[in-house]
Amino acid sequence: MSSSSLTILITDPHLKGGGQVRYVASLASQLTSRGHRVIIGCKPGSVLIDRAREAGCASKADFTFRGGLRLHNWGRDVRNTQGFIRAFRPDVIHVSGSQDHWVTALANRLLGRPVCLVRTRHNTYPVHDWWPNRLLNRHWTDYQIVVCDVVRQRLAQQRAFDAARMCGIHNGVDAELYSPDSSARRRAREAFGYTEDDFVFGIAARLVPAKGHEFLIKALAQISADAPNARVLILGQGGLEQHLRNLAHELGVESRITFAGFRDDMAECVQAFDAGVQPSIDCDTSSFSLKEQMAAGKPVIASDYGGLTGIVRDGVEGLVVPAGEVEPLADAMRALLRQPELCPQMGRAGRDRVLREFTVEVFAERTEAAYHRAIEIHHERVAH
Protein backbone atom coordinates (compact mmCIF):
# COMPACT_ATOMS: atom_id res chain seq x y z
CA MET A 1 0.00 0.00 0.00
CA SER A 2 1.11 3.56 -0.71
CA SER A 3 2.38 5.69 2.15
CA SER A 4 -0.28 8.31 1.36
CA SER A 5 -3.66 7.39 -0.08
CA LEU A 6 -4.96 9.51 -2.96
CA THR A 7 -8.39 10.09 -4.46
CA ILE A 8 -8.04 9.81 -8.24
CA LEU A 9 -10.50 10.33 -11.09
CA ILE A 10 -9.25 8.50 -14.21
CA THR A 11 -11.19 9.40 -17.37
CA ASP A 12 -11.40 7.90 -20.84
CA PRO A 13 -13.74 8.66 -23.78
CA HIS A 14 -13.85 5.18 -25.36
CA LEU A 15 -16.90 2.90 -25.40
CA LYS A 16 -15.17 -0.31 -26.49
CA GLY A 17 -11.92 -2.07 -25.68
CA GLY A 18 -8.42 -1.37 -26.94
CA GLY A 19 -5.01 -0.52 -25.58
CA GLN A 20 -6.08 2.77 -24.01
CA VAL A 21 -9.06 1.20 -22.23
CA ARG A 22 -6.85 -1.61 -21.05
CA TYR A 23 -4.36 0.94 -19.69
CA VAL A 24 -7.10 2.64 -17.65
CA ALA A 25 -8.53 -0.61 -16.32
CA SER A 26 -5.12 -2.01 -15.39
CA LEU A 27 -4.04 1.20 -13.68
CA ALA A 28 -7.31 1.49 -11.76
CA SER A 29 -6.99 -2.10 -10.54
CA GLN A 30 -3.39 -1.69 -9.42
CA LEU A 31 -3.94 1.67 -7.72
CA THR A 32 -7.01 0.35 -5.89
CA SER A 33 -5.00 -2.62 -4.62
CA ARG A 34 -2.35 -0.16 -3.40
CA GLY A 35 -4.89 1.59 -1.18
CA HIS A 36 -5.98 4.53 -3.33
CA ARG A 37 -9.56 5.62 -3.92
CA VAL A 38 -10.10 5.40 -7.68
CA ILE A 39 -13.11 6.44 -9.76
CA ILE A 40 -13.26 5.81 -13.51
CA GLY A 41 -15.06 8.54 -15.47
CA CYS A 42 -16.53 7.34 -18.77
CA LYS A 43 -19.53 7.37 -21.09
CA PRO A 44 -22.77 5.45 -20.43
CA GLY A 45 -22.42 1.98 -21.92
CA SER A 46 -18.61 2.00 -21.83
CA VAL A 47 -16.84 -1.29 -21.17
CA LEU A 48 -15.01 0.61 -18.43
CA ILE A 49 -18.08 0.32 -16.20
CA ASP A 50 -17.50 -3.43 -15.98
CA ARG A 51 -13.73 -2.96 -15.79
CA ALA A 52 -14.20 -0.66 -12.79
CA ARG A 53 -16.36 -3.24 -11.04
CA GLU A 54 -13.72 -5.92 -11.69
CA ALA A 55 -11.02 -3.60 -10.36
CA GLY A 56 -12.95 -3.04 -7.15
CA CYS A 57 -13.36 0.68 -7.76
CA ALA A 58 -16.24 3.04 -8.59
CA SER A 59 -17.29 4.40 -11.95
CA LYS A 60 -18.93 7.68 -12.93
CA ALA A 61 -20.59 6.88 -16.24
CA ASP A 62 -22.46 10.10 -17.05
CA PHE A 63 -19.95 11.95 -19.25
CA THR A 64 -20.55 12.58 -22.95
CA PHE A 65 -16.91 13.22 -23.98
CA ARG A 66 -17.91 14.17 -27.52
CA GLY A 67 -15.25 15.20 -30.02
CA GLY A 68 -15.31 18.62 -31.63
CA LEU A 69 -16.60 21.91 -30.25
CA ARG A 70 -20.11 20.87 -29.17
CA LEU A 71 -21.07 23.54 -26.66
CA HIS A 72 -24.07 21.71 -25.17
CA ASN A 73 -22.06 18.55 -24.48
CA TRP A 74 -19.06 20.51 -23.26
CA GLY A 75 -21.24 22.52 -20.89
CA ARG A 76 -22.78 19.38 -19.48
CA ASP A 77 -19.41 17.69 -18.95
CA VAL A 78 -17.87 20.82 -17.43
CA ARG A 79 -20.70 21.11 -14.91
CA ASN A 80 -20.49 17.40 -14.23
CA THR A 81 -16.75 17.61 -13.54
CA GLN A 82 -17.17 20.66 -11.32
CA GLY A 83 -19.81 18.82 -9.28
CA PHE A 84 -17.48 15.87 -8.87
CA ILE A 85 -14.59 18.10 -7.79
CA ARG A 86 -16.73 19.84 -5.19
CA ALA A 87 -18.15 16.57 -3.84
CA PHE A 88 -15.04 14.38 -3.82
CA ARG A 89 -12.15 16.87 -3.74
CA PRO A 90 -9.85 14.53 -5.71
CA ASP A 91 -6.09 14.81 -5.47
CA VAL A 92 -5.60 13.98 -9.15
CA ILE A 93 -7.65 13.99 -12.33
CA HIS A 94 -5.90 11.73 -14.83
CA VAL A 95 -7.17 12.07 -18.41
CA SER A 96 -6.54 9.84 -21.41
CA GLY A 97 -7.83 11.54 -24.55
CA SER A 98 -8.49 14.89 -26.16
CA GLN A 99 -12.20 15.06 -25.33
CA ASP A 100 -11.88 14.36 -21.61
CA HIS A 101 -8.73 16.48 -21.39
CA TRP A 102 -10.39 19.66 -22.66
CA VAL A 103 -13.58 19.49 -20.59
CA THR A 104 -11.94 18.48 -17.30
CA ALA A 105 -9.18 21.07 -17.74
CA LEU A 106 -11.76 23.80 -18.41
CA ALA A 107 -13.88 22.73 -15.43
CA ASN A 108 -10.84 22.75 -13.17
CA ARG A 109 -9.69 26.13 -14.49
CA LEU A 110 -13.09 27.75 -13.91
CA LEU A 111 -12.92 26.60 -10.27
CA GLY A 112 -9.48 28.15 -9.82
CA ARG A 113 -7.52 24.94 -10.52
CA PRO A 114 -8.04 23.18 -7.18
CA VAL A 115 -7.04 19.77 -8.56
CA CYS A 116 -3.81 18.44 -10.06
CA LEU A 117 -4.40 17.51 -13.71
CA VAL A 118 -2.36 14.76 -15.41
CA ARG A 119 -2.60 13.62 -19.05
CA THR A 120 -1.32 10.35 -20.51
CA ARG A 121 -0.28 10.40 -24.17
CA HIS A 122 -0.93 6.95 -25.66
CA ASN A 123 -0.07 7.23 -29.35
CA THR A 124 2.29 8.70 -31.91
CA TYR A 125 -0.17 11.18 -33.39
CA PRO A 126 1.31 14.69 -33.73
CA VAL A 127 0.14 17.53 -31.48
CA HIS A 128 -0.27 20.77 -33.43
CA ASP A 129 1.80 23.63 -32.08
CA TRP A 130 -0.89 26.30 -31.92
CA TRP A 131 -2.03 28.49 -29.05
CA PRO A 132 -5.04 26.40 -27.83
CA ASN A 133 -2.74 23.40 -27.35
CA ARG A 134 -0.15 25.57 -25.59
CA LEU A 135 -2.90 26.87 -23.30
CA LEU A 136 -4.18 23.38 -22.54
CA ASN A 137 -0.87 21.61 -22.07
CA ARG A 138 1.41 24.28 -20.62
CA HIS A 139 -1.02 26.29 -18.50
CA TRP A 140 -4.01 24.11 -17.62
CA THR A 141 -2.21 20.76 -17.24
CA ASP A 142 0.30 20.06 -14.49
CA TYR A 143 1.99 16.93 -15.78
CA GLN A 144 2.18 14.63 -18.82
CA ILE A 145 2.87 10.90 -18.82
CA VAL A 146 3.96 9.49 -22.19
CA VAL A 147 3.89 5.73 -22.72
CA CYS A 148 7.19 5.61 -24.60
CA ASP A 149 10.36 7.71 -24.68
CA VAL A 150 10.37 8.17 -28.46
CA VAL A 151 7.14 10.17 -28.28
CA ARG A 152 8.16 11.89 -25.02
CA GLN A 153 11.34 13.20 -26.63
CA ARG A 154 9.41 14.42 -29.65
CA LEU A 155 6.78 16.24 -27.58
CA ALA A 156 9.42 17.71 -25.27
CA GLN A 157 10.80 19.68 -28.22
CA GLN A 158 7.48 21.39 -28.96
CA ARG A 159 6.40 24.76 -27.56
CA ALA A 160 3.07 23.25 -26.53
CA PHE A 161 4.80 21.25 -23.78
CA ASP A 162 7.12 21.78 -20.85
CA ALA A 163 9.78 19.06 -20.92
CA ALA A 164 10.34 19.47 -17.16
CA ARG A 165 6.73 18.44 -16.48
CA MET A 166 6.77 15.21 -18.44
CA CYS A 167 7.95 11.62 -17.98
CA GLY A 168 7.89 8.31 -19.85
CA ILE A 169 6.18 5.28 -18.29
CA HIS A 170 5.53 2.12 -20.27
CA ASN A 171 2.30 0.29 -19.52
CA GLY A 172 2.63 -3.05 -17.76
CA VAL A 173 1.52 -6.65 -18.18
CA ASP A 174 0.73 -9.55 -15.87
CA ALA A 175 4.00 -11.47 -16.01
CA GLU A 176 2.67 -14.25 -13.80
CA LEU A 177 -0.34 -14.91 -16.06
CA TYR A 178 1.97 -15.16 -19.09
CA SER A 179 4.67 -17.30 -17.48
CA PRO A 180 6.12 -19.99 -19.76
CA ASP A 181 3.92 -23.07 -19.45
CA SER A 182 4.80 -26.31 -21.27
CA SER A 183 1.41 -27.90 -20.55
CA ALA A 184 -0.43 -24.87 -21.94
CA ARG A 185 1.85 -24.93 -24.98
CA ARG A 186 0.94 -28.55 -25.73
CA ARG A 187 -2.78 -27.85 -25.31
CA ALA A 188 -2.71 -24.72 -27.47
CA ARG A 189 -0.68 -26.25 -30.29
CA GLU A 190 -2.92 -29.29 -30.33
CA ALA A 191 -6.02 -27.08 -30.44
CA PHE A 192 -4.64 -25.11 -33.39
CA GLY A 193 -3.46 -28.25 -35.18
CA TYR A 194 0.30 -27.67 -34.91
CA THR A 195 2.94 -30.36 -34.49
CA GLU A 196 6.20 -29.90 -32.62
CA ASP A 197 7.95 -29.71 -36.00
CA ASP A 198 5.98 -26.61 -36.98
CA PHE A 199 7.56 -23.21 -36.28
CA VAL A 200 4.75 -20.83 -35.39
CA PHE A 201 5.13 -17.08 -35.87
CA GLY A 202 2.32 -15.45 -33.92
CA ILE A 203 0.77 -12.01 -33.94
CA ALA A 204 -1.83 -10.73 -31.46
CA ALA A 205 -3.31 -7.45 -32.69
CA ARG A 206 -6.40 -5.85 -34.19
CA LEU A 207 -6.72 -6.56 -37.88
CA VAL A 208 -6.12 -3.00 -39.06
CA PRO A 209 -3.48 -1.58 -41.46
CA ALA A 210 -1.45 -0.01 -38.64
CA LYS A 211 -0.43 -3.41 -37.24
CA GLY A 212 1.33 -4.56 -40.41
CA HIS A 213 -0.26 -8.00 -40.91
CA GLU A 214 0.12 -7.63 -44.66
CA PHE A 215 3.91 -7.49 -44.36
CA LEU A 216 3.93 -10.65 -42.26
CA ILE A 217 1.86 -12.56 -44.82
CA LYS A 218 4.10 -11.38 -47.67
CA ALA A 219 7.21 -12.33 -45.67
CA LEU A 220 5.77 -15.80 -45.06
CA ALA A 221 5.28 -16.18 -48.81
CA GLN A 222 8.92 -15.24 -49.39
CA ILE A 223 10.27 -17.91 -47.02
CA SER A 224 7.73 -20.64 -47.79
CA ALA A 225 9.86 -22.46 -50.36
CA ASP A 226 12.81 -23.03 -48.00
CA ALA A 227 10.81 -23.18 -44.75
CA PRO A 228 8.01 -25.73 -45.21
CA ASN A 229 7.44 -25.88 -41.44
CA ALA A 230 6.77 -22.12 -41.04
CA ARG A 231 3.26 -21.22 -39.89
CA VAL A 232 1.52 -17.97 -38.90
CA LEU A 233 -1.09 -17.73 -36.14
CA ILE A 234 -3.15 -14.53 -36.19
CA LEU A 235 -5.01 -13.68 -32.97
CA GLY A 236 -7.46 -10.80 -33.19
CA GLN A 237 -10.28 -9.44 -35.29
CA GLY A 238 -10.92 -6.36 -37.39
CA GLY A 239 -12.08 -4.94 -40.68
CA LEU A 240 -8.98 -6.08 -42.57
CA GLU A 241 -9.65 -9.80 -42.17
CA GLN A 242 -11.15 -10.51 -45.58
CA HIS A 243 -8.42 -8.54 -47.33
CA LEU A 244 -5.76 -10.52 -45.47
CA ARG A 245 -7.46 -13.82 -46.30
CA ASN A 246 -7.58 -12.84 -49.96
CA LEU A 247 -3.91 -11.85 -49.89
CA ALA A 248 -2.93 -15.18 -48.32
CA HIS A 249 -4.89 -17.00 -51.03
CA GLU A 250 -3.27 -14.97 -53.82
CA LEU A 251 0.21 -15.67 -52.45
CA GLY A 252 -0.47 -19.37 -51.99
CA VAL A 253 0.07 -19.45 -48.21
CA GLU A 254 -3.50 -19.68 -46.93
CA SER A 255 -2.96 -23.25 -45.69
CA ARG A 256 -0.09 -22.02 -43.51
CA ILE A 257 -2.07 -19.26 -41.77
CA THR A 258 -4.64 -19.63 -38.99
CA PHE A 259 -7.03 -16.74 -38.40
CA ALA A 260 -8.11 -17.44 -34.82
CA GLY A 261 -10.25 -14.31 -34.31
CA PHE A 262 -10.98 -12.74 -30.94
CA ARG A 263 -9.83 -14.85 -27.99
CA ASP A 264 -10.50 -14.44 -24.30
CA ASP A 265 -7.83 -17.05 -23.49
CA MET A 266 -4.93 -15.05 -24.93
CA ALA A 267 -2.49 -16.14 -22.22
CA GLU A 268 -2.84 -19.75 -23.29
CA CYS A 269 -2.93 -19.00 -27.04
CA VAL A 270 0.39 -17.14 -26.87
CA GLN A 271 2.02 -20.28 -25.49
CA ALA A 272 1.54 -21.84 -28.94
CA PHE A 273 3.97 -19.34 -30.49
CA ASP A 274 7.59 -20.12 -31.25
CA ALA A 275 8.18 -16.42 -31.91
CA GLY A 276 6.03 -13.32 -31.70
CA VAL A 277 5.86 -10.76 -34.51
CA GLN A 278 4.83 -7.09 -34.33
CA PRO A 279 5.44 -5.44 -37.75
CA SER A 280 3.56 -2.21 -36.94
CA ILE A 281 3.68 0.76 -39.31
CA ASP A 282 1.59 3.28 -37.34
CA CYS A 283 0.36 4.30 -33.88
CA ASP A 284 2.22 1.68 -31.77
CA THR A 285 3.88 3.07 -28.67
CA SER A 286 3.85 0.63 -25.76
CA SER A 287 2.56 -2.69 -27.10
CA PHE A 288 0.83 -4.88 -24.51
CA SER A 289 0.96 -7.94 -26.77
CA LEU A 290 4.69 -7.68 -27.41
CA LYS A 291 5.43 -7.56 -23.69
CA GLU A 292 3.07 -10.48 -23.02
CA GLN A 293 4.88 -12.61 -25.59
CA MET A 294 8.19 -11.68 -23.98
CA ALA A 295 6.75 -12.54 -20.55
CA ALA A 296 5.88 -15.95 -21.99
CA GLY A 297 9.54 -16.44 -22.89
CA LYS A 298 9.06 -15.99 -26.63
CA PRO A 299 11.63 -14.29 -28.87
CA VAL A 300 10.01 -11.45 -30.81
CA ILE A 301 10.43 -9.73 -34.14
CA ALA A 302 9.38 -6.08 -34.03
CA SER A 303 9.45 -3.19 -36.46
CA ASP A 304 11.40 -0.06 -35.57
CA TYR A 305 8.22 2.02 -35.47
CA GLY A 306 7.26 4.24 -32.52
CA GLY A 307 8.00 2.85 -29.09
CA LEU A 308 8.67 -0.75 -30.05
CA THR A 309 12.45 -0.30 -29.97
CA GLY A 310 12.08 0.77 -26.35
CA ILE A 311 10.72 -2.70 -25.59
CA VAL A 312 12.86 -4.95 -27.82
CA ARG A 313 16.61 -4.59 -28.31
CA ASP A 314 17.88 -5.99 -31.57
CA GLY A 315 19.79 -9.21 -30.96
CA VAL A 316 18.89 -9.36 -27.26
CA GLU A 317 15.17 -10.00 -26.69
CA GLY A 318 14.53 -10.46 -30.40
CA LEU A 319 15.13 -8.89 -33.78
CA VAL A 320 14.23 -5.38 -34.93
CA VAL A 321 13.42 -4.73 -38.60
CA PRO A 322 12.57 -1.60 -40.62
CA ALA A 323 8.86 -0.78 -40.55
CA GLY A 324 6.91 -1.27 -43.77
CA GLU A 325 9.42 -3.56 -45.50
CA VAL A 326 8.93 -7.22 -46.39
CA GLU A 327 12.45 -8.47 -47.15
CA PRO A 328 14.05 -7.59 -43.76
CA LEU A 329 11.08 -9.19 -41.99
CA ALA A 330 11.49 -12.34 -44.07
CA ASP A 331 15.23 -12.36 -43.26
CA ALA A 332 14.50 -12.12 -39.52
CA MET A 333 12.05 -15.03 -39.76
CA ARG A 334 14.66 -17.07 -41.62
CA ALA A 335 17.25 -16.26 -38.93
CA LEU A 336 15.10 -17.74 -36.17
CA LEU A 337 14.24 -20.78 -38.29
CA ARG A 338 17.89 -21.46 -39.13
CA GLN A 339 19.27 -20.73 -35.67
CA PRO A 340 16.76 -22.30 -33.28
CA GLU A 341 19.21 -21.91 -30.39
CA LEU A 342 18.49 -18.15 -30.50
CA CYS A 343 14.88 -18.67 -29.46
CA PRO A 344 15.32 -19.84 -25.84
CA GLN A 345 18.19 -17.39 -25.33
CA MET A 346 16.16 -14.39 -26.54
CA GLY A 347 13.05 -15.70 -24.79
CA ARG A 348 14.81 -15.75 -21.41
CA ALA A 349 16.20 -12.26 -21.99
CA GLY A 350 12.73 -11.01 -22.90
CA ARG A 351 11.08 -12.40 -19.80
CA ASP A 352 13.86 -11.03 -17.61
CA ARG A 353 13.35 -7.58 -19.10
CA VAL A 354 9.59 -7.70 -18.55
CA LEU A 355 10.13 -8.65 -14.90
CA ARG A 356 12.51 -5.70 -14.45
CA GLU A 357 10.66 -3.01 -16.39
CA PHE A 358 7.23 -3.93 -17.74
CA THR A 359 5.10 -5.60 -15.06
CA VAL A 360 1.81 -4.11 -13.87
CA GLU A 361 3.43 -3.60 -10.48
CA VAL A 362 6.29 -1.53 -11.90
CA PHE A 363 3.79 0.41 -14.03
CA ALA A 364 1.67 1.26 -10.98
CA GLU A 365 4.66 2.22 -8.83
CA ARG A 366 6.02 4.58 -11.47
CA THR A 367 2.60 6.14 -12.10
CA GLU A 368 2.06 6.64 -8.38
CA ALA A 369 5.44 8.38 -8.16
CA ALA A 370 4.46 10.56 -11.12
CA TYR A 371 1.25 11.56 -9.32
CA HIS A 372 3.17 12.69 -6.26
CA ARG A 373 5.59 14.69 -8.40
CA ALA A 374 2.65 16.19 -10.31
CA ILE A 375 0.94 17.20 -7.07
CA GLU A 376 4.12 18.96 -5.91
CA ILE A 377 4.30 20.82 -9.23
CA HIS A 378 0.61 21.71 -9.02
CA HIS A 379 1.02 23.26 -5.56
CA GLU A 380 4.05 25.24 -6.73
CA ARG A 381 2.23 26.54 -9.82
CA VAL A 382 -0.96 27.50 -7.99
CA ALA A 383 1.07 29.30 -5.29
CA HIS A 384 2.62 31.51 -7.98
Secondary structure, 3 states (H helix, E strand, C coil): CCCCCCEEEEECCCCCCCHHHHHHHHHHHHHHHCCCEEEEECCCCCCHHHHHHHHCCEEECCCCCCCCCCHHHHHHHHHHHHHHHHHHCCCEEEECCHHHHHHHHHHHHHCCCCCEEEEEECCCCCCCCCHHHHHHHHHCCCEEEECCHHHHHHHHCCCCCCHHHEEECCCCECCCCCCCCHHHHHHHHHHHCCCCCCEEEEEECCCCHHHCHHHHHHHHHHHCCCCCCEEEEEEECCCCHHHHHHHHHHCCCHHHEEEEECCCCHHHHHHHCCEEEECCCCCCCCCHHHHHHHHCCCCEEEECCCCHHHCCCECCCEEEECCCCHHHHHHHHHHHHHCCCHHHHHHHHHHHHHHHHCEHHHHHHHHHHHHHHHHHHHHHHHHC
